[in-house]
Amino acid sequence: METPNLPAIRALRPAWNKGRIVGQKRPLKPKHVWAIRVRLELAENHRDLAPFNLAIDSKLRGCDLVKMKVVDVMASGQIKERASVLQSKTQKPVRFEISEGTRASLERWMRDPLMVGSEYLWPGRFHERMHISTRQYARIVRDWVTSIGLEASAYGTHSMRRTKVTQIYKKTGNLRAVQLLLGHTKMDSTVRYLGVELEDALAIAEAIEI
């Protein structure tokens, strides 16, 4: 007896990206950075202020930021002015500056009781976790952006990575500098990352006279 060919039955599930903004996450604007920073400072939320400032300065991926250790930013009891971190994606080091404001917020965070004996900069809240997870970091970023009225779906952990380099590119047009700061191995990656278009290139060319 032949078995009739029945139509395949598929569960009706909503698309994973329904109602979400996908693609590149927006960088924060300077006014957004200051709005979040002031809120954290007024609340004396040193646990969030330190990673917020360092995320902006370091331009690191979330997976690298959460695994940073105290020795990455501190030497001889002092916060470094420049630091270097090995990127997990490329296995190549990337250097970055630590601004004065970020150094001050890190120094305050180091004095917190939670940091006593901690190897990692952002220790986990549970004993089985040495440091916060990327998922926890994503939730923290979401709280930052929603606290100043921004749409959470438009921003993410990569927003923190893109924020400072976007301003550097706007002010200088120097793609090579941005490539080095992001730790990209190819210039094409930097171009795609910044969303550089022909209009940007023409604007730079028009500003140069020979």
Disulfide bonds with the S-S distance in Angstrom:
none
